[in-house]
Amino acid sequence: MQFVVTTICTLMAICSLAWAGPLPKRASIDFDVYYGGGLKIGKASQRWVIEGERYRLDTMLIPILGPTIHYVSEGRLAKEGLIPSRFEERRGKSDDLRNFCEFDWKILVAKFGEPDNPQSGELEKGAQDINAFPYQLSYVGDGTGMQIATGKKLRHDTFGKAGTAKLKIDSNELSLVVLRSADGDSRSEVWLSPAHHNLPLKLSRAEGNNTIEFVARHVEIEPTERKE
């Protein structure tokens, strides 16, 4: 279960996605969650909201075994995409804060870790958090390198287009663009749907022989205009 929690904290035919298009004002995605490529271990839901210049993404993971895990991402939208301000990982019925990251863009410092024992690190331009970075890929497209804050550490991923794949969602078979980042025996994939404003409808993280996947089964969206 620790690998599941860690890799979750760690996780578009189609044309080249130099810019993927406007993010919707509101979106809801329901996922099934799998371990090892086929074992269903729970379900998850994401709720994306834009209000004015601010965005918020809530991801709720409900495993078959273990506590509910709640991820919260907040920040603002700009021409270059998502500019995060805070990420939180919360657990259980009491929604206790376990890990967090605060982004101080004035001094380029990220403060992260356990609330009672925070660490700090140098913040890079374009940095994202582990919960919302797929939405940045929705916005900017492929060929994107970024620093990612997991709540426990800062890592670097570079996503390139790895082809297209089919996925059946809401009884419709869709063509999705697969973006992949690989580093040694670790690999992340984000599958983006041009039919849904390039929203991420499949997310996976592999470490060695272990894989965790979020596969969408239902999507609802309300479009909005891109901020200039």
Stockholm file with secondary structure:
# STOCKHOLM 1.0

chainA/1-228         MQFVVTTICTLMAICSLAWAGPLPKRASIDFDVYYGGGLKIGKASQRWVIEGERYRLDTMLIPILGPTIHYVSEGRLAKEGLIPSRFEERRGKSDDLRNFCEFDWKILVAKFGEPDNPQSGELEKGAQDINAFPYQLSYVGDGTGMQIATGKKLRHDTFGKAGTAKLKIDSNELSLVVLRSADGDSRSEVWLSPAHHNLPLKLSRAEGNNTIEFVARHVEIEPTERKE
#=GR chainA/1-228 SS CHHHHHHHHTCCCCCCCSSCCCCCSEEEEEEEEEETTTEEEEEEEEEEEEETTEEEEEEEEEESSSCCEEEEEEEEEETTEEEEEEEEEEETTTTEEEEEEEEETTTTEEEEEETTEEEEEECCTTCEETTTHHHHHHHHCSSEEEEEECSSCEEEEEEEEEEEEEEEETTEEEEEEEEEEEETTEEEEEEEEGGGTTEEEEEEEEETTEEEEEEEEEEEEECCCCCC
#=GC SS_cons         CHHHHHHHHTCCCCCCCSSCCCCCSEEEEEEEEEETTTEEEEEEEEEEEEETTEEEEEEEEEESSSCCEEEEEEEEEETTEEEEEEEEEEETTTTEEEEEEEEETTTTEEEEEETTEEEEEECCTTCEETTTHHHHHHHHCSSEEEEEECSSCEEEEEEEEEEEEEEEETTEEEEEEEEEEEETTEEEEEEEEGGGTTEEEEEEEEETTEEEEEEEEEEEEECCCCCC
//
